[in-house]
Amino acid sequence: MRRDFASVSTVGEPAGPEPERGRTTGGVPARTRGTREKPGWYRPAALAVDTLGSALPVALLFHGAGQPHTVAATLTVCPAWLGVLAAHRRYGARRLGEARGLLATVHDWLTLVGVLAVVRVVTGEDSPPAVALLALVPAPLLTALCRALTHRHLTAQRRQAHAVRRALVVGEGGAVDRVVEQLATRTDHPYVVIGAVLVGPAAQHSGVPDAGQLAAAPAGPGTDGAGPDAAAVLTAARLHHAETVLVAPGTLLCGERLRTLVWAVQDAGLPLVVSSGLTDVALRRLRPATAAGLHLLHVEPPLRRGPQLVAKGALDRVGAALGLVLLAPLFALVALAVRLDSPGPALYRQTRIGRRGVPFTMWKFRSMTTDADRLRPRLAAVNEVDGPLFKMRADPRVTRVGRVLRRTSLDELPQLVNVVRGEMSLVGPRPPLPAEVAAYGATARRRLLVKPGLTGPWQVSGRSDLSWDESLALDLGYTDNWSLTTDLDLLARTVRAVVDGRGAY
């Protein structure tokens, strides 16, 4: 999903009907005024769910088990759970709705278990451990569900330009273009650009209004102590009703000039953020540091070896083997349906490219006619996606059962065999065809640094509805930023993606 930065109009008024997907930048639509803050019910809802989710199960289970200290246990667990969440700042305005919260909730729950274990030892509480632990299970589940629903609501709000902040970008023309383009690619952040103050003579081509101009060389301060840089930026912010100043440093805006501008903007009471220029690098890989007065960002390398990679391999093979055993009856039913629907084998094998460009044979349930590969060149002219991929919504080669298999992703299940053999992972980029890899450039080949996956960012983000550039960006982001927690998150989101079926054809 992209945000529309091409529609430019008079500041404060939309140029026409608001785009269905994205936000205008020539002024936030009138309905967004006064709605920059997140909905006020987020915190009360979170507190109510956390309170009931921790207190009610403890009260019911302890009472049902005939434990003598039901009230005391309830009055201990509930404040402890709320206290752990508050200590981790889960109720802060900056965090509410910003993430699905599943992995963070697991971390909070483990902290709660540790705290209550200490309390249990100190007080001598003697309830059966199984009952006590079972009573704590609903709390993180309900908390994670509440956070996920809140995140989904906030994302929908921001698609409609609610709960956003009007941002004025300051920088050289090229830097402004890069910042605006990056912000335009997503709608799950709070910034809507309403203008740009350019530094130097270079023009910007992002489509946002020019709100001011700074000279290429800094000038001295005026009689009020503020230089022309500060005056131009603050005037533009006032005229365009900016709520945040976003600075993109460059060769003409750095060092003392940047520091002076930061002082002036913050002294005027405006929030200010600085773009580092880095994109698609997970926050956990960044570590701030200072050297000789310079603020530095250490960028940790991607995980290519070590304990996490070993654990990922073990999780892959154990999980895939367990899946093959549990799903054996389903495999038999699907194979029978494929054979009865159309002539040919139930399984289809195809050469795909794996980690570091090594080819392997990938298995799927056959969802097309047996002559599908021979017919593909005739359909090249009606390909509905760009780049090296080939996809059609109404592909005539797909069988009746094949449409159901693709819609439910059941055709992918035999790839569990590939996971057990170590050729694929449970989570990773989509396994490409040799012809696709032959068309890759140097950037696209980077996605081959990790094993392809049975599921991954492509599958949970729209699949065939995505463009080649969007698919590649997702795969590269995973390749450089994967972790075990990322894999667990993607596995959880896969369930929803399969039920939704968007882009599955």
C-alpha positions in Angstrom: 0.0 0.0 0.0 1.3 3.4 -1.0 0.4 6.9 0.1 -0.4 9.3 -2.7 1.9 12.3 -2.7 1.1 13.4 -6.2 -2.1 15.3 -5.3 -1.0 18.8 -4.4 -3.2 21.7 -3.7 -3.6 24.8 -1.6 -2.3 24.2 1.9 -5.1 23.1 4.2 -7.5 22.1 1.5 -7.6 18.9 -0.5 -7.3 19.2 -4.3 -10.4 17.0 -4.8 -11.8 13.8 -3.5 -9.4 12.1 -1.1 -7.6 9.2 -2.7 -9.0 5.8 -1.6 -5.5 4.5 -0.9 -2.9 6.9 0.6 -2.9 10.4 1.9 -2.8 13.7 0.2 0.1 16.0 0.9 -1.2 19.3 -0.4 -2.9 19.6 3.0 -4.6 17.1 5.3 -8.3 16.7 4.4 -10.6 18.8 6.6 -11.9 15.7 8.5 -8.4 15.0 9.8 -8.1 18.3 11.7 -8.3 17.7 15.4 -7.9 13.9 14.9 -4.1 13.8 15.0 -4.2 12.0 18.4 -5.0 8.4 18.7 -8.6 7.4 19.7 -9.0 7.9 23.4 -10.5 4.5 24.1 -7.2 2.6 23.4 -5.9 2.9 27.0 -9.2 2.3 28.9 -9.9 -0.7 26.6 -6.4 -2.1 27.2 -6.7 -1.6 31.0 -10.1 -3.2 31.1 -9.0 -6.3 29.0 -5.8 -6.7 31.1 -7.7 -6.4 34.3 -10.5 -8.9 33.4 -8.0 -11.2 31.6 -5.9 -11.6 34.7 -8.4 -11.4 37.5 -11.4 -13.4 36.2 -9.5 -16.7 35.2 -7.7 -16.7 38.5 -10.9 -16.2 40.5 -12.8 -18.9 38.6 -10.1 -21.5 38.5 -9.1 -21.1 42.2 -12.7 -21.1 43.3 -13.5 -24.2 41.1 -10.4 -26.0 42.5 -11.5 -25.3 46.1 -8.4 -23.2 46.9 -8.6 -21.3 50.2 -6.9 -18.1 49.1 -8.9 -17.2 45.9 -9.4 -13.5 46.8 -5.8 -13.0 47.8 -4.5 -14.7 44.6 -6.8 -12.6 42.5 -5.7 -9.4 44.2 -2.1 -10.4 43.7 -2.1 -11.5 40.1 -4.2 -8.6 38.7 -2.0 -5.7 40.0 1.1 -7.7 39.2 0.1 -8.1 35.6 -0.9 -4.4 35.2 2.3 -3.4 37.0 4.5 -5.5 34.6 2.7 -3.9 31.6 3.0 -0.4 33.0 6.7 -0.9 33.9 7.3 -1.9 30.3 5.4 1.2 29.2 2.7 -0.7 27.3 0.1 1.9 28.2 2.1 4.8 26.8 0.5 6.9 24.1 3.5 6.3 21.8 3.1 2.5 22.0 -0.7 2.0 22.1 -1.7 0.6 18.7 1.7 0.8 17.1 2.4 -3.0 17.1 0.5 -6.2 17.2 2.2 -6.9 20.5 2.3 -10.8 20.4 6.0 -11.2 21.1 6.1 -8.3 23.6 3.2 -9.8 25.5 5.0 -13.2 25.7 8.0 -11.3 27.2 5.7 -9.5 29.7 4.0 -12.8 30.7 7.3 -14.5 31.4 8.2 -11.6 33.6 4.9 -12.0 35.4 5.5 -15.7 36.0 8.9 -14.9 37.4 7.5 -12.2 39.8 4.7 -14.5 41.0 7.2 -17.3 41.5 9.1 -15.1 43.9 5.9 -14.1 45.7 4.9 -17.7 45.9 8.2 -18.6 47.7 8.1 -15.6 50.0 4.4 -16.1 51.1 4.4 -19.9 51.1 1.4 -20.1 48.8 0.7 -23.7 48.2 -1.8 -24.0 45.4 -1.1 -26.7 42.8 1.4 -25.4 40.3 -0.7 -26.7 37.4 -3.7 -24.7 38.6 -1.7 -21.6 39.2 0.0 -21.7 35.8 -3.3 -22.5 34.0 -4.9 -19.5 35.6 -2.3 -17.2 34.2 -2.6 -18.4 30.6 -5.7 -16.3 29.5 -4.1 -13.0 30.5 -1.4 -12.9 27.7 -3.8 -14.3 25.1 -6.5 -11.6 25.8 -3.9 -8.9 26.0 -2.3 -9.9 22.7 -5.7 -10.1 21.1 -6.6 -6.6 22.3 -3.3 -5.2 21.1 -3.7 -6.8 17.7 -7.2 -5.4 17.3 -6.0 -2.0 18.4 -3.1 -2.1 15.9 -5.5 -3.1 13.2 -7.9 -0.2 14.0 -5.1 2.3 14.1 -3.7 1.1 10.8 -7.2 1.5 9.3 -7.5 5.0 10.8 -4.2 6.1 9.3 -5.2 4.8 5.9 -8.0 7.4 6.2 -5.5 10.1 7.3 -6.7 10.0 11.0 -4.3 9.9 14.0 -1.5 11.5 11.9 0.8 14.4 12.3 1.4 17.1 9.7 5.1 17.0 8.9 7.2 19.7 7.3 10.3 18.2 5.7 13.6 20.3 5.6 16.5 19.3 3.4 18.1 19.3 0.0 16.0 18.4 -3.0 17.3 14.9 -3.4 17.0 14.2 0.4 13.5 15.5 0.5 12.5 13.3 -2.4 13.9 10.2 -0.7 12.2 10.9 2.6 8.8 11.7 1.0 9.0 8.6 -1.3 9.8 6.3 1.6 7.0 7.7 3.7 4.7 7.3 0.7 5.3 3.5 0.5 3.5 2.8 3.8 0.4 4.1 5.7 1.2 2.6 9.1 3.1 5.6 10.4 1.9 8.9 11.8 3.5 11.3 9.3 1.7 13.1 6.5 4.0 15.5 4.6 2.3 18.9 4.0 5.3 20.8 2.6 9.1 21.0 2.1 11.6 23.7 2.9 14.5 23.2 0.5 18.1 23.8 1.3 20.2 25.1 -1.7 19.2 25.5 -5.3 18.3 21.9 -6.1 14.6 21.4 -6.7 12.5 18.5 -5.3 10.3 16.3 -7.4 8.2 14.5 -4.8 5.0 16.5 -5.5 4.7 18.1 -2.1 4.4 21.9 -2.0 7.5 24.1 -1.7 7.0 25.8 1.7 10.3 27.8 1.8 13.9 28.0 0.7 17.2 28.1 2.6 20.4 29.4 1.1 23.1 27.0 0.2 25.5 28.7 2.8 24.3 29.5 6.3 24.0 33.1 7.4 24.7 34.6 10.8 22.0 35.0 13.4 19.7 38.0 13.3 19.1 40.6 16.0 16.7 38.2 17.8 19.4 35.5 17.9 17.8 33.3 15.3 19.2 33.1 11.8 17.3 33.1 8.5 17.3 29.3 8.5 15.2 29.3 11.7 13.0 32.1 10.5 12.2 30.4 7.2 11.4 27.1 8.8 9.3 28.5 11.6 7.4 30.7 9.2 6.7 27.8 6.9 5.6 25.6 9.9 3.2 28.3 11.1 1.7 29.0 7.7 1.3 25.3 6.9 0.1 24.4 10.4 2.9 21.8 10.7 2.9 19.7 13.9 6.4 18.2 13.4 9.5 19.2 11.6 11.3 16.4 9.9 14.9 17.2 9.0 16.9 15.3 6.3 20.6 16.2 6.8 22.9 16.6 3.9 26.1 18.3 2.8 24.4 21.7 3.0 22.6 21.0 6.3 24.9 19.5 8.9 27.2 20.3 11.8 26.7 23.7 13.4 24.0 24.7 11.0 21.9 21.7 11.8 22.4 22.1 15.5 21.3 25.7 15.4 18.2 24.8 13.5 17.3 22.1 16.0 17.7 24.6 18.8 15.4 27.1 17.2 12.7 24.6 16.3 12.6 23.0 19.7 12.7 26.4 21.5 9.6 27.3 19.4 7.9 24.3 20.9 7.7 22.2 17.8 8.6 18.5 17.9 11.6 17.7 15.6 12.8 14.4 14.2 15.9 13.7 12.1 16.1 11.2 9.3 19.2 9.0 9.4 19.0 8.0 5.8 18.9 4.3 6.6 16.0 2.3 5.3 14.8 -1.3 5.9 17.1 -1.9 8.8 15.4 -3.4 11.9 15.6 -1.2 14.9 17.2 -4.0 17.0 20.2 -3.9 14.6 20.9 -0.2 15.4 22.9 0.9 18.4 23.4 4.6 19.1 26.8 5.8 20.2 28.8 9.0 20.6 32.4 9.8 19.5 34.0 13.2 19.7 30.6 14.8 19.9 29.3 12.9 16.8 26.1 10.9 17.2 26.7 7.5 15.5 24.6 4.6 14.7 26.2 1.2 14.8 24.5 -1.2 12.4 24.7 -4.8 13.4 25.2 -7.3 10.5 22.4 -9.6 9.5 22.1 -13.0 11.2 24.0 -15.4 8.9 25.4 -17.8 11.5 25.2 -18.5 15.2 22.8 -20.0 17.7 19.7 -18.4 16.2 20.4 -19.9 12.8 20.9 -23.4 14.5 17.7 -23.0 16.4 15.9 -21.9 13.2 17.1 -25.1 11.5 16.0 -27.3 14.4 12.6 -25.6 14.6 12.1 -26.0 10.8 12.8 -29.7 10.7 11.0 -30.7 13.9 8.0 -28.5 13.0 7.9 -29.9 9.4 8.2 -33.5 10.5 5.4 -33.0 13.0 3.3 -31.4 10.4 3.8 -34.3 8.0 2.7 -36.8 10.6 -0.4 -34.8 11.8 -1.5 -33.8 8.3 -1.1 -37.3 6.7 -4.9 -37.9 6.5 -5.4 -34.5 4.9 -2.6 -35.3 2.4 -4.4 -38.5 1.3 -7.7 -36.6 0.9 -6.2 -33.8 -1.2 -4.2 -36.3 -3.4 -7.4 -38.3 -4.0 -9.3 -35.1 -4.9 -6.6 -34.0 -7.4 -6.6 -37.4 -9.1 -10.4 -37.5 -9.4 -10.7 -34.0 -10.7 -8.2 -34.2 -13.7 -5.9 -36.8 -15.3 -2.3 -36.8 -14.1 -0.3 -37.3 -10.9 -1.4 -35.8 -7.6 2.0 -34.2 -6.9 3.8 -31.7 -9.1 7.6 -31.2 -8.9 9.4 -28.2 -10.1 13.0 -26.9 -10.0 13.4 -23.9 -7.8 16.4 -22.0 -6.6 17.4 -22.1 -3.0 19.9 -20.6 -0.7 23.0 -19.2 -2.4 21.6 -20.1 -5.8 21.6 -23.9 -5.3 18.7 -25.5 -7.3 16.4 -28.1 -5.7 13.2 -30.0 -6.6 10.2 -28.4 -4.9 7.0 -30.4 -4.4 3.4 -29.2 -4.5 0.0 -30.7 -5.0 -0.9 -30.3 -8.7 -3.3 -27.4 -9.2 -2.9 -27.1 -13.0 -3.4 -29.3 -16.0 -0.4 -31.6 -16.9 0.5 -29.5 -19.9 0.7 -26.2 -17.9 4.4 -25.6 -18.5 4.1 -26.1 -22.2 1.2 -23.6 -22.4 2.8 -20.9 -20.4 4.7 -19.2 -23.3 1.3 -18.6 -25.0 0.0 -16.7 -22.0 3.0 -14.4 -21.6 1.2 -11.5 -23.2 -1.5 -11.5 -20.5 0.8 -11.6 -17.5 -0.8 -9.5 -14.8 2.3 -8.7 -12.7 5.5 -6.8 -13.5 9.1 -8.0 -13.2 10.2 -11.6 -13.7 7.0 -13.1 -12.1 4.1 -14.6 -14.0 0.6 -14.5 -12.5 -3.0 -14.5 -13.8 -6.2 -14.2 -11.8 -8.1 -16.4 -14.2 -5.4 -18.7 -15.4 -7.0 -21.2 -17.8 -4.5 -23.9 -16.8 -5.8 -24.1 -13.2 -8.1 -27.0 -12.5 -11.4 -26.8 -10.4 -9.8 -28.5 -7.4 -6.6 -26.4 -8.1 -8.5 -23.2 -7.5 -9.6 -24.4 -4.1 -6.1 -25.6 -3.2 -4.6 -22.2 -4.2 -7.3 -20.3 -2.4 -6.6 -22.2 0.8 -2.8 -22.7 0.2 -3.2 -26.5 0.6 -1.2 -27.0 -2.6 1.9 -25.8 -0.7 1.8 -28.4 2.0 4.1 -31.0 0.3 6.9 -28.5 0.7 7.1 -29.7 4.3 9.2 -32.5 2.7 11.6 -29.9 1.4 11.8 -28.3 4.8 12.6 -31.6 6.4 15.4 -32.2 3.8 16.9 -28.8 4.6 16.2 -27.3 1.2 13.6 -24.8 2.5 12.6 -23.2 5.8 9.2 -22.8 7.4 9.7 -19.0 7.0 11.6 -17.2 4.2 11.3 -15.5 0.8 9.3 -17.1 -1.9 11.3 -19.8 -3.7 12.0 -18.5 -7.3 12.2 -20.2 -10.6 15.5 -20.5 -12.5 14.1 -18.2 -15.2 13.3 -15.6 -12.6 16.7 -15.8 -11.0 18.3 -15.4 -14.5 16.6 -12.0 -14.7 17.7 -10.8 -11.3 20.0 -7.9 -10.8 22.6 -7.6 -8.0 20.0 -6.3 -5.6 17.5 -9.0 -6.2 20.1 -11.8 -5.9 20.5 -10.8 -2.2 17.2 -12.5 -1.4 19.1 -15.8 -2.1 21.3 -15.4 1.0 18.7 -17.2 3.1 16.6 -20.4 2.5 13.3 -19.9 0.7 10.2 -20.4 2.9 6.9 -22.3 3.0 5.5 -19.0 4.2 7.0 -15.5 4.6 6.5 -11.8 4.2 5.2 -12.2 0.7 2.5 -14.6 1.7 1.2 -12.6 4.6 1.2 -9.2 2.8 -1.0 -9.8 -0.3 0.9 -12.5 -2.4 0.1 -12.1 -6.1 -1.6 -8.7 -5.5 1.8 -7.2 -4.8 4.0 -5.7 -7.5 7.5 -7.1 -8.2 9.1 -4.1 -6.4 6.9 -4.5 -3.4 7.6 -8.3 -3.2 11.3 -7.7 -3.6 11.3 -5.1 -0.9 9.5 -7.5 1.5 12.0 -10.3 0.7 15.0 -8.1 1.1 13.7 -6.7 4.4 13.3 -10.3 5.7 16.7 -11.4 4.4 18.6 -8.7 6.3 16.4 -8.5 9.4 15.1 -12.0 10.1 15.1 -13.4 13.7 13.4 -16.2 15.5 10.8 -13.8 16.8 10.2 -12.5 13.3 9.6 -16.0 12.1 7.2 -16.8 14.9 5.3 -13.6 14.1 5.1 -14.5 10.4 3.9 -18.0 11.2 1.1 -16.5 13.4 0.1 -14.1 10.7 0.1 -16.9 8.1 -3.1 -18.3 9.6 -5.0 -15.1 9.0 -3.5 -14.8 5.5 -4.7 -18.3 4.6 -8.2 -17.5 5.9 -8.3 -14.2 4.1 -7.0 -15.6 0.8 -6.1 -12.2 -0.6 -3.8 -12.5 -3.6 -4.1 -16.3 -3.7 -4.6 -17.3 -7.3 
